[in-house]
Amino acid sequence: MTNTGTAKASLTLGEREKGFTPQDRAEQPAGAAVQDIPGSYSPGFLNPAKGTKAATVPVSSAAEPWASIADLPTSLMDNAVAAGDDGKVYSVTGATSSVITSAGYVYDPTTLAWSPIADSGTPREAGQAAFVDGKLHLTGGWDASQGTVASLRIYDPRTGSWSSGAPNPRPLAGAASAVIDGKWYLIGGCTTSCGTNTVEVYDTDTDTWSSGAAYPQPISWLGCGAIDRALFCAGGTAASTSTKAAYTFDPSAGAWTSLPDMPFDLWGTGAVGANGKLLLSGGITDNSVTLTNKGVAYDPSTETWSNLPNSNNAVYRGGSACGFYKVGGSVSSSSPTRSAELLPGYGQCGTSSEASWLSEDTSALTLAPGASKTVTVDASGPEIVQPGTYTAWLTIAHDTPYQIDPITVAMTVNPPKTWGKISGTVSGTDCTGTTAAIRSATVQLDSWAESVTLKTDAGGAYAMWMDVRNNPLSLIVAKDGWAPKGATVKLAKGATVSEDFTLKPDHSCQ
């Protein structure tokens, strides 16, 4: 590290986990066939009282890896969606085919069903929602008169009740939102017209609002996500013009920085920051004349965009959450749908934890003007027990007026020659015949030599490398509410053996 400035610089180094990719992870399929639906699509207020049509999504559009989950209890668009720490997904408020609603629902991935929660008390269309400190926060959106809703409502899943927080001083509809270190960022949005560079920040510790650094351009209906204490945003629309532009915001520096453009313009998209990437799926493209099911992902470590699998449903102005879940939306200019779907494997969201496998030989240093210091990092932590690619950031806190980006560190661990991999998915078929992935199912691996307990991720997936001398392996899969199931497999050196499970309810469906 070199200080090229004219004053001394004090630096503090740290490590943040970025993610882990198991070795030989299969490439994802392309998804459903591309759906590009021409039409006229508006980012503005859509009053359902004037007549909208509930939509039905064709089943024939479905394809892996996106998986349909249980339909919402009612058709919804402009709903606010967020995932709780327990993996449950909440959809609150929005526009039905006839009214702007204040109702809310929760999806439990263990029971594969939606159920109602307490009414939020304030109907709103295109509001914003996020979980902060274990509670669901809801603000913004339009009311039935196209005014914006200032109230902040806070839902506690433990008590099942709502309370109020400080009103939002600049409420907007169609804004993006993300959470970093207990602060909730709302970016862009609409009033009677769409497109503003407003950024509002809510601090849960003090129950106060403040203005953040303005977005680089007027915007609404963009997609944003939090990745390792930074905001990443892309797309959006304003003044009847959509954009491919993307930006990142570092709260410690207080400034937005441009990123490579998206491959195509997109607004009204499903968006989340997960597994170290910004994910965007579906929405409006071609400068507001095409509804698409295509998606893209931005990887900050490589500064590149790549394709996501096409989603089953071409929708816009729906809700999205960690998982990667997409819930509701409109399948034409104003046709709310009950459909919901999940792209499995994207359950690592929010602020990452310390990278225990990475260390450096100094954690704090002061550099005089022109001085340099070599910092040596060690990536040989004893916590590494599985082959794969481990990535982290070496973070640099400092007292300079300049932006210093974190340094990406990657370590690839190869399996011993005598090891093989067992992997698979756990799903459940409920009494209605609906099949969906089961999150947090217990997968017990037993052999004559050792016993390992795993938990499935948000997409129901599990994986483990083990020495083939453990053969044969006995597998037992269990989850509350489901009948357990077992299997016996044999590992193969340097290869992957797949074993999928579909569980049935542990009670009669009669």
TORSE-839542 format. One record per residue: x, y, z of N, C-alpha, C in turn. Coordinates in pm, whole numbers, plus 32768, in hexadecimal, padded with zeros to 4 digits. Layout:
XYZXYZXYZ/...
This chain:
80547F8A80008000800080008059807C8000/803180DD7FAC808181567F9D802A81D17FB3/805C82307FFE801882AF8013804B83127FAB/7FF8832F7F478020838B7EDD7FF5841A7EFA/7FBA84327F707F8A84B77F927FF4850B7FD6/7FC6857B800E802385DA804D801485DE80E5/7FBD858A811C7FAA858281AD7FB084F081D7/7FCC84D982577FD2844F82867F48840F827F/7F48838B82737ECB833F82687ECD82CE82CD/7E6382C4831C7E548256837D7DF181F18344/7E1B817383427DCB810983057DB0809A836A/7D38806283647D157FED83B37CE27F818355/7D1E7F0B835C7CFD7E9F83007CA07E3A8343/7C487E0182F37BEE7D9983247BCB7D3A82B4/7B817CD082D57B597C6F82707AC27C5D8277/7A837C51820379F47C3781FC79DB7BC2819E/798B7B6481CD79677AF0817B79177B1C8102/793B7AE7808E78F27B07801378A17A927FE0/78CD7A197FFE787F79A77FD078D3792B7FBF/788E78BB7FAA78CE783A7F95788377F07F28/78CC77C37EC3789177747E5878CB76E87E5E/787876837E7D78AC75FA7E8278E975D37DFD/795675867E027997755D7D87793A75087D32/7944751E7CAF78F474D37C4D786074F27C58/7840756B7C8677B375917C86778075967BF7/771175557BDF76DD754A7B5776B475D47B21/76CB75E77A9F769E76617A5F760576637A5B/75CB76D87A71753A76E17A6E750676DB79E0/7495769979CB7458769B7946742877277923/7404773778A373DE77BC7872735877EA78A8/7307778E78DB728477B2790F721877A378A6/71A877E478BD713777DD7861715B782077DC/710B78037777711D784676F6710E78DD7708/715A792976BB715279BB76C370C479E876A1/708F7A3F76F7700C7A7C76DE70217B1276CF/70127B46765A70177BD5763E6F8E7BFE760B/6F437C45765E6EB67C6276436EA77CF77625/6E8B7D1B75A76E7D7DA975866DFF7DE575C5/6E077E6575E26D947EA8761E6DB87F357649/6D5C7F74768E6D717FF976C66D707FED775D/6DE1800D779C6DF27FF3782B6E1480767872/6DC9809478DA6DD9811479206E19810079A8/6E73815C79CF6EAA81597A576E5481A47ABB/6DE881E47A8C6D9A823C7AE26D2E81F67B31/6CDF82467B736C7182187BC86C0A81CC7B75/6BE681567BA26B8081047B606B0F80ED7BC3/6AA381357BB56A36812E7C1569DF80B47BF7/69E5804D7C4C69957FD57C2F68FF7FEE7C34/68D4805A7C75684480777C7C680B80977BF2/686380BF7B95683680DC7B0D683280607AB5/685B7FEF7AF1684E7F727AA768D27F397A7B/68F97ECA7AB569697E7A7A8769387DEB7A7E/69857D997A3B695B7D0F7A2569BC7CB07A67/69897C5A7ABF69DD7BF47AFC6A117B967A92/6A917B6F7AA06AD17B1F7A386AED7A927A67/6AF67A377A076B2079AE7A216B9A799279CC/6C0679607A0B6C82794479C36C7B78B97986/6C9978A879056C96782478C86CFA77C57909/6CCD774C792B6D2576EA79696D9276BF790A/6D7876C378896DD7769278266E5876E27822/6E5B775878606ED377AB785E6F3C777E78C2/6F1C7722791C6F7676FD79886FE976A67958/706076BC799270D676697976713C768079E3/718F761C79FF71F9762B7A62725E76927A32/72A576D67A9372A776BA7B22724177097B74/71F777677B35718F77AD7B80712277487BA6/70F177527C20708B76F67C51701477467C83/6F9D77207C576F2477627C886F0C773D7D19/6EDE779E7D686EB377827DF16E1C779C7DF6/6DE177897E6A6D51779A7E776D2578267E4A/6CB3782C7E056C7C78AC7DDA6C5879037E51/6C6179867E3E6C2E79E37EA26B9879CD7EB7/6B6579F17F2C6AD479E47F426A807A3B7EE7/6ABB7AA67EB06A737AFF7E566AD37B347DEE/6A9F7B627D7E6AF37B9E7D176B2A7C237D4A/6BAB7C3A7D346BEC7CB37D686C567CE57D08/6C627D677CFF6CD57DAA7CC46CF87E207D1E/6D6D7E5B7D096D9B7ECB7D5C6D9A7EA77DF0/6DAF7E287E0F6DB77DFA7E9A6E457E0A7ECD/6E537E1E7F4F6ED57E2C7F906EF97DA67FD0/6F6F7D717FAF6F957CEA7FD7701D7CEB801B/702C7C9A808470AC7C8D80CA70B27C05810E/712B7BD3812271407B52816571757B6981F1/713E7B1E8252716B7B2882DB71E47AD282F6/721D7AE1836D72937A948393727779FE8399/71F779D983AA71D2794C83B271B37910832A/71C9795C82BF71B0792A82397123793C8208/70C9796C825C703F7983822F703A7A0281DA/6FE07A03817A6FD57A71811A6F517ABA8131/6F597B3E813F6EE47B90815C6EC17BE680E2/6E417BE780BD6E0D7C3F80556DA07C958093/6DB57D1980916D587D7380D36D2C7DE28074/6CAF7E0A80826C6F7E7580346C787E587F9E/6C5C7EBE7F4C6C5E7EAD7EBB6BD77EC57E7E/6BCE7EAB7DFC6B527EBF7DB16B1B7E387D84/6A9F7E1C7DA86A5A7DA67D766A167DCB7CF2/69BF7D757CC069777D957C4569077DFA7C5C/68EF7E217CDC68817E7E7CF668A07EEC7D5B/69017ED87DB5691C7F3B7E1D69B17F447E3B/69D87FB37E7A6A5B7FBD7EBB6A497F877F48/6A9D7F2A7F6F6A857EDE7FEA6AEA7EFE8057/6AC27EE480D26B1B7EF081466B3A7E668180/6B097DFE81406B197D7681756BA67D41815F/6BC87CD981AA6C4A7C9A819D6C437C0481AC/6CA97BC181756CAE7B2F81796D3E7B038191/6D4D7A8A81C86DD27A5281DF6DD779C781A1/6E4679AB815C6E5D792781206EC278DC8176/6E9C786481A06EF2780F81F16F2B77A18198/6FAE77A3817B6FE6773D81216FE776B1815C/6FC976A381DE6FC0761C82186F3675DF8204/6ECF763181FF6E4775FF81E76E1A76178157/6E6A7662810C6E4E7680807F6DC976C9806E/6DA7771F80CC6D24776080C86D2C77F180F6/6CD1784480BF6CBE78CD80EB6C5278D28157/6C61792D81B46BF9794582186BF379DB8233/6B807A0E825D6B727A9E82766BBB7AC982F5/6BE87B4682F86C1C7B8383726BC07BF88395/6BDB7C3884046B8A7CAA842D6B8D7D1783C2/6B1D7D5983B06B127DC4834D6B6D7E388374/6BB27E7283106C107EE0832C6BC97F62834F/6B497F6D832B6AFB7FE283506AF9805182E9/6B54804F82876B5B80BA82246B6980808198/6B02808D81446B10805E80BA6B7C80AE8072/6BCD806A80246C3480AF7FD66C59805A7F5D/6C76809E7EF06CA0805F7E736D3080867E57/6D8680227E3D6E1380387E1C6E6180747E91/6E4680427F096E9680697F7D6F18801A7F84/6F6480327FED6FE47FED80006FE37FA38086/70217F2C808770277EDC810170B17E9E810F/70DB7E8C818B715B7E4B81A8715B7E1C8238/71A37DB0825271B97D8482DA72367DC88310/72277E07838672977E4483CC728D7E1D845E/72F67DE3849372F87DB9852072837D5E8542/72637D0384E871FD7C9F8502716E7CCD84F2/71597D4A84C470D17D7E84B270BD7DAF8423/70437D9F83F2701F7DC9836C6FF97E5D836E/703F7EAC831E70247F3C83146FE17F59828E/6F7B7FB082916F2A7FCE821C6F1080638214/6F2B809F81A16F11812F81906EF8814C80FD/6ED681CB80E06EC881FA80576E5081C0800F/6E4F81D47F8B6DE381A57F366D79820F7F1F/6D1F81F17EC16CAF824A7EA36C3382217EF2/6BE082837F176B5B82647F496AF882697ED4/6A78825A7EF06A1482527E866A0482D57E39/6A3683447E736A2D83C67E316AAE83EE7DEB/6B0D83917DE16B9083A57DA56BEB83FD7DFB/6BC584137E776C2284517ED46C8383E87F07/6CF784137F376D5783B47F6E6D4283A68005/6D5B832E80376D3B830B80C26DB883198118/6DB38372817B6E28839081CE6E3983308243/6DD082ED826B6DD7829E82E66E3D822D82DB/6E808212834A6EDB81A083576E9B813C83B5/6E8180C583826E44805B83D26EAB7FED83E6/6EAD7FB684606F127F5384876ECC7ED884BE/6EE57E65847F6EA47DE784A66F087D8E84EF/6EE07D5E85646F337D0385B36EFB7C7685A6/6F427C1C85606F0E7B94854E6EFC7B4985D2/6F467B6F86386F3C7B2886B86EB77B4386FE/6E847BBC86EF6E057BE0872F6D917BE286CC/6DB07BE3864A6D477BE885E66CFF7C6D85E1/6D417CD9860A6CFE7D5B86106D527DC885CD/6D0D7E3385A46D4D7EA785656D5A7F1A85C9/6DC37F6985B76DD47FE686006DFF8050859C/6E0B80CC85CB6E30813A85726EBB816E8592/6F02819885296F8181DC85386F75826B8508/6FE682B185056FE6833C84D86FB883448447/6F5E83A184266F2D83AE839C6F9F83CD833B/6F93839B82C36FF483B4825A6FE284448227/704984998230703785258208702885388172/705784D88122704B84E28091701E845C8058/6FA2843680716F7383B380436F6483AE7FAB/6F85833C7F726F7D83297EE26F45829E7EC4/6F0E828F7E4F6EE5820C7E1D6F4B81DD7DB6/6F5481597DA36FAD81247D3C7040813C7D59/706481497DD970F0815A7DFF713180D27E15/71B480CC7E06720180547E2A722C80607EBB/724B7FEF7EFB72787FF67F8572DA7F867FA4/73307F9F800673907F3B803673BF7F6580C0/73F27F05810D741B7F1D819874B07F0381A7/74F57F6381E775837F53820775997F7D8298/75CC7F2282E975F07F418374757F7F8683C0/75067F5183B574967F878400745B800683C9/748980328355745180A98316740C80808294/739480B682827340809382117346810381AA/737780E381347388814380C7731581368063/72D681A88041726D81AD7FDC729E82067F6B/729E81D07EF072E082137E80727C822F7E11/727382AF7DE7721F82D57D78718B82C77D97/713882C97D2D70A982B47D3F705383167CF3/6FD183147D166F6B83617CCE6F1283AE7D30/6EDD841E7D006E6B84627D406DFA845F7CD8/6DD484D37CA46D7684D37C336DBE84B77BAF/6E4184C57BB06E96849E7B3F6F0884487B75/6F4B84027B1E6FB283A47B49703D83D37B22/709883CC7B82712383EF7B6B7154845A7BC9/71A384347C2C71E184937C89726684597CB5/72C384B07CDA7344847F7D0C734884797DA5/72D484827DE372C9847F7E7572FA83FB7EAF/734684037F1B736C838E7F6B734B83AE7FFC/72F38360803872CE837180C4730682FC8114/73338319818F737282B381E3732D82B2826B/72FD823C829272BD822C8315731A81E18372/7333821983E8738981DD844E7330819D84B8/7333811984C172DD80D48521730680EE85B1/7386810A85C873B481218651737981A1868C/736882068639733A8288866A72AD82AB863A/7272825785E671EE827185AD71EB82FA856A/7251831485177259839584D272788380843F/724F83E383F0726A83E5836072D2844F8340/7320843682D9737E849A82A7738A84898210/73C184EE81CF73D584E9813E745F84B18120/7465845480C174E4841D8095751684648019/758E843F7FEE75C684797F747569845D7EFE/754D84C47EAF74ED84B87E41751B84507DDC/74BB84057DA774DA83A67D3C750C83F47CC3/756583BA7C7275A284077C04754184387B99/74C884017B93746784307B3073DA841D7B66/7379846D7B3772EE84547B6172C483C77B39/727D83817B92726482F37B7B71EA82C47BCA/71AD82597B9B714582117BE4714781807BB5/710A81297C0370FB809B7BDE718080597BB9/71ED80827BF8726F80437BE4727A7FC97C3F/72E37F7A7C2972FD7F087C80737A7F1E7CD2/73727F0A7D5673E47F1F7DAF73F57EA87E0D/746F7E987E3F748C7E327EA375067E597EF3/75117E217F6B75847E3A7FC175E77DC77FB3/76657DE97F9A76CF7D857F8F77467DB97FDF/77647D74804C77D67D9680A177E07E2C80BE/777B7E608103777C7EEB813277837F5380C2/77507F30804E77457F917FE176C37F797F97/768C7FE47F5E76157FDA7F0C763C7FC67E7A/75F47F717E3576067F5F7DA6757C7F6F7D65/75747FC87D0274F47FE77CC275067FE97C2B/749A7FC67BE474A27FC57B5274177FD67B16/741680077A99739980147A50734180837A85/72C0807A7A66726080DE7A90722D81307A1B/71D2818B7A39719681DF79D2717682687A0B/717582CC79B4714E835479D8712E839F7958/70C883F4795F70A4844978ED709283F7786E/70518383787B7033832A780970AF82EF77C8/712082F4780C719B82BB77D671D5825A783B/71EE81DF7811722B817D786A72C1817A7854/730A813B78B1739C814478AF73DE80BE78C9/745980B1789874AF803E78B475188061791D/751880DC794D7582810B79A7757D80C47A2E/75F480B47A6A760080737AEC766480C07B41/764D80BF7BC576A1810A7C2276AF80BE7CA5/771980DE7CEE772A80A97D757741811D7DD6/771581087E527722816F7EBA776681337F33/77D481717F5D781E81487FD477FB81AA8044/77B1817E80AB778C81DB81167803821B815C/787381D4816478E8820D81A8792482808158/7916827C80D4794982E8808078DE83508061/785F8327806A77F28385805477E083B07FC4/7808835A7F65780083817ED977D6830B7E82/7792832C7E13776D82CA7DAE77DB82BF7D45/77F382467D157857822C7CAE781681DD7C3D/783482027BC177F781BD7B4F783281327B3D/77DF80D77B0A7805804E7AEC77EE80357A57/781E7FC57A2377FF7FA4799777687F9D7981/773B7FCB790C76AD7FC678ED767A7F3678EA/75F97F26790775B77EA678F475B57E82785F/75A37E01783F759A7DDC77B1751F7E16776B/74B47E3177B6743C7E6D777B73F47EBD77E7/73A27F1E77BD73587F70781C72EC7F1B785F/72CB7F3F78DB726B7EEF792872337F447999/71AF7F4079AB71727F807A2070FA7F2E7A4D/70CC7F497AC970617EF97B0170897E697B15/71087E537B3171437DCD7B3771427D967BC4/714D7D127BD0716B7CD57C5171FF7CE47C6D/72247D0B7CE672B07D297D0372D37D017D91/734F7CD27DA273827CB17E27741A7CA97E20/745D7CC77E8E74EB7CAE7E9A74FE7C297EE1/75377BC67E9D75427B407ED775BF7AFB7EA3/76017AAF7EFC76787A627ED776E37ABA7E97/76ED7B367EC877537B907E9577377BCD7E0E/76B97BC27DDE76977BF87D5B76147C477D62/76047CA57D0675857CEA7CF375377C9C7C8A/74C17C6A7CB0746E7C1A7C5773F47C6A7C2B/73D97C6B7BAA73647CAE7B72731C7C4B7B17/72987C417B25724E7BE07AD471C87C197AA8/71B07C157A2571317C3F79ED711F7CD579F1/70AE7D0379BA70907D9179B8707C7DC5792C/708D7E48791D70717E8B789F70F47EB6785E/71017E9A77DC717A7EBB779171547EFF770D/71B87F1576B971A37F577637715D7FDD7646/7187802876AC715180AE76C570B980AD76D5/708D804F772970028049775A6F9D800E76F8/6FCB7FC276946F6B7F8776376F6D7EEE7639/6FC17EB076906FC97E1E76936FD07DED7723/6F797D8E77446F7E7D4777C46FCE7CC877AE/70327CAD7805708B7C3C77F070987BE8786E/70C47B6B785B70E57B1478CD717B7AFE78D8/71CA7B49788B725B7B3C789072927B7C7910/73097B50793773487B8779AE73DF7B8E799F/741D7BDE79F574AE7BEE79F474E37BF57A83/75647BDD7A9175A67BE57B1376287C337B04/76447C8A7B6676C27CD57B66771A7CA17BD6/77977C807BB577F97C4E7C1578607CBB7C30/785E7CFA7CA678BF7D647CC379507D367CC1/79687CB57CDC79F27C867CE17A327C807C56/79E17C6E7BEE7A147C6A7B6579E97CE37B13/798F7D347B4D79597DAA7B09791A7D867A84/78D17D177A8378927CE87A0878007CC17A20/77B37CC879B477287C9A79B377207C117971/76C67BBE79A076AC7B3C796376167B237963/75EB7AC27915755D7AA3790C75307A507983/74B97A6E79B674747A167A14741679BD79C4/73F0794879F9738B78F879B67309794779A5/72CA79387932724A797A791A71E27948797D/719779A379B87131797B7A1970B9793D79D2/706978F37A1D6FF378B379E36F8B791A79B8/6F8079857A066F1679E779F06F507A6D79C4/6F1E7AA379586F437B29792E6EE67B8B7976/6F1B7BCF79DB6ECC7C2C7A2B6F1D7CAA7A45/6ED87D157A666F1B7D8E7A956ECA7DC87B07/6F0B7E1F7B536ECC7E617BC66E967DFC7C2A/6EE77D937C456ECA7D367CB06F2B7D4B7D22/6F2C7CEE7D806F897CF67DF16FF37C8A7DE5/70637C9D7E2B70CF7C3B7E2971167C3A7EAF/71597BCA7ECC719A7BBA7F4E720A7B557F44/725D7B547FAC72CD7AF77FB5729A7A6A7FA2/72E07A1F7F5172B779957F3972E779567EB8/72C7798E7E4972937A0B7E16720079F67DF2/71A57A377E3F71167A2C7E2970E47AA17DD3/70837A827D7B70367AE87D346FA27ACD7D50/6F5A7B337D7D6ED27B207DAF6E757B867D6F/6E0A7B567D2E6DA97BAF7CF36DE17BFA7C7B/6DA17C6B7C5C6DC77CBB7BE96D587CBE7B82/6D717D027B146D107D0C7AA86D457CC77A2C/6CED7C7C79E66D167C33796E6CF07C7E78EF/6CB57CF378FD6C9D7D4C788B6CA17DDA78C3/6C647E3A78806C6F7EC478B06C3A7ED3793E/6BCC7E8F79606B977E9779E96B427E1C7A05/6B827DA97A0F6B3E7D2A7A2B6B867CE27A9C/6B627CFF7B1A6BA77CC07B8B6B967C287B8A/6BFB7BE27BBD6BFC7B507BBC6C107B197C49/6BE67A9E7C5E6BFC7A587CDE6C807A0B7CDD/6CC47A027C6E6D3779A97C616DAD79D67CB6/6DFD79757CDF6E79798F7D296EDB79207D05/6F5C79407D066FC078DD7CE0704478F87D28/709B78947D21711B78977D6A718A78677D0E/71FA78B17D0C727578837CCE72CF78507D3E/72D777CC7D50731E77957DC573B277B67DC5/73EB77B67E3C747B77C47E4B74AC78507E66/745278B07E78747A793B7E8F7446796C7F16/746E79257F7F74407945800574A37990805B/751979B28024757D79FB8071756E7A908052/75267AD580A875047B60808D75327BBB80FF/753A7C3C80DF755A7C9D814675EE7CA78162/760D7CE081D676987CF781FD76DC7C74821C/77527C6181E5779B7BE581FA77E67BE7827E/780C7B7182AC78517B64832B78E97B668316/79317B68838379C37B66837C79F47AE4833E/7A587AEE82E67A927A7882A57AF67A388305/7ACC79D0834A7B21799383B17B9A794D8376/7B95792B82F67C0578E382B77C7279418284/7C5979C582897CB77A2682547CED7A7F82C3/7D6F7A9782C27DAB7AF183257E1C7B3E82E2/7E487BA983237EB77BF782EF7F1C7C0F835E/7F997C2E833880027C39839E7FFD7CBD83EA/7FA97D1A83BF7F947D94840B7F057DC383F5/7EC87DF9845D7E3D7E2484507E307EBC8451/7E997F0484757E947F9684787F1D7FCD8455/7F1F803784077F9E807583E47F87810783C0/7FF0815683CC7FEE81E283A6805C81F98341/8038823482CF8098824D826480B182E38256/812F8309825C815483938240814883AD81AA/8141842A8180813A844780F181AC840580A5/818C83BB803C81F083767FEB821E82F18022/81F582CC809A8222824F80D781D081D880A4/820E816180AB81CD80E5807F81DA807B80EA/8180801C80E881847FAD8146814A7F328101/81917EC3810881607E4580D281157DF9813E/809B7DD4811F80487D87817C803C7CF98146/805D7C98819980557C0B81727FD67BCD81A9/7F8B7B8B81527F107B48817E7F277AB18182/7EE27A7181DF7EEC79E081F17E6279A381DE/7E57794781807DD5790781637DD978738183/7E16785181F17E2577C382167DDC77A38297/7D6A77E482AC7D2077D083277CF27741833B/7CF5770F83B57CCA768583D07C35767083BE/7BE876DD83AD7B5776CF839C7B3276958313/7B91769282B67B75766082307B7175C88233/7AFA759082227AEA74FF82297AAB74C681AA/7A84751D814B7A4574ED80D17A8975288056/7A9974D97FEB7ACE750E7F6D7A6E75747F31/7AA675CF7EE37A5576367EA27AA176B87E9A/7A5E77207E707A9C77A47E657A6477FF7ED1/7ABD78317F247A9A788C7F907AC279197F66/7A6979797F767A887A027F537A6A7A5F7FC8/7AB87AC77FD17AA87B29803E7ADC7BAF800D/7ABC7C15805A7AF47C9980417B547CBC80B2/7BC67CF5808F7C1D7D3680F07BF07DC780F5/7BAE7DED81627B757E73816D7BDA7ED481A8/7BCE7F5281837C2E7FB881AF7BE1803181E2/7BDA804082657BA380B982A17C12812082AB/7BF2819F82947C5C8203828A7C28828D82AF/7C8582EB82BF7C60837482E27C7F83D58272/7C8583A381F57CA283F981837C1F84258141/7C23848C80EE7BA984B880A87B8C846A8029/7BD783FF80107BCC83B67F927B8583307FA6/7B5082FC7F387B1182787F3D7B7C820C7F2A/7B7E81AA7F827BD881387F767B8280BA7F71/7B7D807B7EFE7B2980057EED7B657F8D7F35/7B107F327F677B447EB77FA37B8C7E637F3A/7BEB7E137F697C3A7DBE7F107C027D317F14/7BE27CFA7EA07BAB7C737E9A7C1A7C0C7EAA/7C027BAC7F027C5E7B3C7F187C127ABB7EFC/7C4B7A647EAA7C0A79E57E8A7C6A79727EA4/7C3579067ED97C85788E7EF37C3878147EC1/7C7777C57E6C7C3A774B7E3A7C7A76D37E7E/7C2676807EBA7C5476097F027C29758E7EB3/7C88753D7E897C6A74C37E3D7C56744D7E9C/7C0073EE7E767BE9737A7ECD7C5D73187EC8/7C7872D27F347CD872637F2F7CAC71FB7EC9/7D0A71AE7E957CEB714F7E2A7C8B70E17E56/7C8270CA7ED77C2B705E7F077BA0708F7F2F/7B80710E7F107B0071457F387A9C71437EC4/7A1B713D7EE679AE714A7E88794471A57EC2/78E771D07E6F788272317E9977F771F47E94/77AA720B7EFE771C71E97F0176CD726B7F00/766A72767EA8761972F07EA2758C72CC7E77/753173287E8A74A773127E62744D73807E93/73CC736C7E81736873CC7EAE72FD73837EFE/72BE73CD7F58725073987FA971D473EB7F8A/716C73A87F5C70ED73EA7F3D707E73A67F8B/700B73E37F8A6F9673A97FCB6F1C73B97F75/6EC873537F706E49735A7F296DD9735C7F8F/6D8F73CB7F956D2973D97FFD6CA673967FD3/6C4073A780246BC27361800E6B7573937F93/6B9E74057F5D6B5E74367EE26BA774077E65/6C1873C27E7A6C6773957E096CD273F77DDE/6CE074667E276D4774C97E086DCE749C7E3C/6E3474A17DE76EBB747B7E0E6F1474F67E0F/6F6075077E7A6FBB757A7E85703275537EDC/709E759F7ECC711775857F1A70FC759B7FAE/7141754D80037135755B809471B6759680CA/71AB760A8105721D764E81427235761781CE/72B6761081F672DF75EB827F72B6755D82A5/72A4750682427290747982627314743E8296/730C73E082F27383739F832973A9732882D0/7426732582A6745B72B5825874CA727582AA/74B271FD82DA751371B5832D7560715282D6/75E6715E82D5763D7103828C768870AD82F0/7676702B82EA76B56FCF834977066F6582FF/777C6F47833677CE6ED98303780D6E92837A/785D6E2C835C78A06DE483C879086E3C840D/79356EA883C879A46EF883FC797A6F7E8436/79126FBB840178EB704084317858705A8417/782870C78455779D70F18445779B71888431/775071B683CC774B724383A976B9726E839D/769872E283D47610731883CA761373988378/75BF739E831175B6741282B9752A744E82C0/751E74CB8293749D750C82827490753981F1/741B752681B674067553812D73FC75EB8128/7424762380B5741D76B480A4739176DE8077/7382775D805072FE7791802C72C177477FB6/7314770A7F6272E176BE7EF172D6762A7F0B/72E776027F8A72DD75757FAE735975247F8D/73C875647F6C7440751C7F40749C74FB7FB5/74E5748C7FA6754E7467800575C3742E7FB7/763B74327FF076B173FB7FAE771E73E48015/7770737D7FFE77DE735E8059784573088012/78C5732C8021793472D77FF579617281806B/797A7200804F79A871A480B77A07713E807A/7A57710280CF7AB2709780A57A5E701D807D/7A7E6FE380087A306F707FD97A406EF78035/7AA36EFB808C7AB46E8C80EA7A456E8B8154/79EF6EF1815079776EF081A5790A6E94816F/79176E6680F278AD6E1580B3788A6D9A8106/78066D78810177966DC280C677636E2D8125/77206E9280EC76E56EFD813C76506EE5814E/76216EF881C875926EF381E4755F6F8281F4/74F96FA581A974BF702C81AD7433702581E8/741770818242739170928278736E71268270/72FB7144823472CD71CE8224725071E18279/724D724E82C671DB7266831F71BD72FB8327/713E731B833F711073A383547089739D8399/707573F583FB6FF573F984426F81740483E0/6F1C73B083F46EA773B2839E6EAF73548327/6F25731583176F3A72BC82A56F6C723382D6/6F4271CA82906F72714482B2700371368286/705C710782DF70E970F882B970FB7090824B/716D709A8209718A703E819B721E701F819A/72436FA7817472CF6F7E817672FC6F4480F2/73806F3480E573BC6EF7806E74496ECC8090/74806E738041750B6E48804E75526E627FCA/75C76EA27FD076126EC37F5776A46E9D7F6A/76EC6E967EFA777C6E7D7EFC77C26EEF7EB6/78236F2C7EF978726F967EBF78D06F5E7E55/78F66FB57DF479566F917D8D79C76FF67D8C/7A436FCA7D807AB770237D847AAE708F7D19/7ABA710D7D457ABE717D7CE97A3E71977C9C/79D171597CC5795271667C7D78E371937CDB/787371BB7C9F77FE71E67CEC778F717F7CDE/775C71537D4F76E970F97D537670714A7D82/760371457D37758C71927D587521713A7D98/74E1716F7E00747371297E41740C71917E6B/739C71947E21733171F37E3F72C471AF7E90/727E71FF7EE1721471CB7F367195721D7F22/712471DB7F1970A2721D7F1B705371E67F90/703A723B7FF46FF77211806E6F5F72208061/6F1971D580B46E8871DD80BC6E60720A8148/6DEB724581586DC0727181DE6DBE71FC8241/6DD9721C82C06DDA71B483276D4F719C8361/6CE971CE831B6C6071BC83486C09719782D1/6B95716782EC6B39713F82826B0471B98238/6AF571AD81B66ABE721A81656A27720C8150/69EB71AA8192695A71948184690C71FE81D2/
